Amino acid sequence: METTLRSSLTAALALGAIAIITFLTLLSASPSTAQAGENHYCWGSWVGPKSYCYSDGRWFNAVFGQGQQGTVCVGWGSGEGWACSGGPAPKTVYQPVGSTIWGQAWIHNAMSNQNNQVYGVTFTP
């Protein structure tokens, strides 16, 4: 009887260990719920000198912009965060937000004397 009890206990422990290992394997193989994404705004738009183009309201944690003819600035809201590119065209700029926010991103043609074809992107975690 002692041998049967020992065999049953060993089998139960082995089955429990297999169940735990299977669970941990499935848990570690699950895809992350937060997938990185990008959403375009003002994509290919022509913006006049010292003018802005705005996105719709959206969730994001970083903004990116490119000016085909020259310098652009990107930011959100009424200037809570912003950054500008510099130098000859095409120029790009990236500005992290620091957290995920709901807001309106913008891209600004920083050139004072010509139109600029711009491309804006917001990123989500």
C-alpha positions in Angstrom: 0.0 0.0 0.0 2.9 2.3 0.8 4.3 1.7 -2.7 1.0 2.5 -4.3 0.6 5.7 -2.3 4.1 6.8 -3.1 3.5 6.1 -6.9 0.3 8.0 -6.8 1.9 11.0 -5.1 4.8 10.9 -7.5 2.5 10.8 -10.5 0.4 13.7 -9.1 3.5 15.8 -8.5 4.8 15.1 -12.0 1.4 16.0 -13.5 1.3 19.2 -11.5 4.8 20.1 -12.6 3.9 19.5 -16.3 0.8 21.7 -15.9 2.8 24.6 -14.4 5.5 24.4 -17.1 2.8 24.3 -19.8 1.1 27.4 -18.3 4.4 29.3 -18.0 5.3 28.5 -21.6 2.0 29.7 -22.9 2.1 32.8 -20.8 5.6 33.8 -22.0 4.6 33.1 -25.6 1.5 35.3 -25.5 1.7 38.5 -27.7 2.0 41.7 -25.9 -1.2 43.7 -25.5 0.6 47.0 -26.5 1.8 46.9 -30.0 3.7 49.9 -31.6 1.8 51.7 -34.2 2.1 54.9 -36.3 -0.6 57.2 -37.6 -0.1 59.7 -40.3 -1.3 63.3 -40.3 -0.8 66.1 -42.8 0.7 63.4 -45.0 2.0 65.0 -48.2 0.3 68.3 -47.4 1.7 71.6 -48.7 2.0 74.1 -45.9 2.6 77.8 -46.4 5.4 79.8 -44.9 5.3 80.0 -41.1 2.0 78.0 -41.1 0.7 74.9 -39.3 -1.1 71.7 -40.2 -2.9 69.7 -37.4 -3.9 66.1 -36.8 -7.3 65.1 -35.5 -7.4 64.2 -31.8 -5.7 60.9 -31.0 -3.6 59.0 -28.5 0.2 59.1 -29.0 3.5 59.1 -27.1 5.8 60.6 -29.8 5.6 62.8 -32.9 7.7 62.8 -36.0 7.8 65.2 -39.0 9.5 65.7 -42.3 9.7 68.7 -44.5 10.6 68.0 -48.1 11.8 71.6 -48.9 13.3 72.5 -45.5 12.9 72.9 -41.7 9.8 71.8 -39.9 8.8 71.8 -36.2 6.5 69.2 -34.6 4.6 69.3 -31.3 1.2 68.9 -29.7 -1.4 71.1 -28.1 -0.6 74.7 -27.7 3.1 74.2 -27.4 3.4 71.8 -24.4 6.2 70.0 -26.3 7.9 70.7 -29.6 11.1 70.2 -31.5 12.5 71.5 -34.8 14.7 70.2 -37.6 17.5 72.2 -39.2 19.7 72.4 -42.2 19.1 71.5 -45.9 16.1 69.6 -47.1 14.6 67.1 -46.6 14.7 67.5 -42.8 13.3 65.2 -40.2 12.5 65.7 -36.5 11.4 63.4 -33.7 9.9 64.4 -30.3 9.0 62.0 -27.6 6.1 63.0 -25.3 7.2 61.1 -22.2 3.9 59.3 -21.7 0.9 58.4 -23.7 -1.5 61.4 -24.1 -4.7 62.3 -25.9 -4.0 65.4 -28.0 -3.7 67.1 -31.3 -0.3 66.9 -33.0 0.9 69.6 -35.4 3.6 70.1 -37.9 4.9 73.7 -38.7 6.6 74.9 -41.8 9.4 76.9 -40.2 10.6 78.5 -43.4 9.6 82.1 -43.9 9.8 82.3 -47.7 8.4 79.2 -49.3 5.8 76.4 -49.1 6.9 73.1 -47.7 5.5 69.6 -48.4 5.2 68.0 -45.0 4.7 64.5 -43.5 3.6 64.0 -39.9 3.4 60.8 -37.9 2.3 60.1 -34.3 3.4 56.9 -32.6 1.4 54.8 -30.1 2.9 52.2 -27.7 
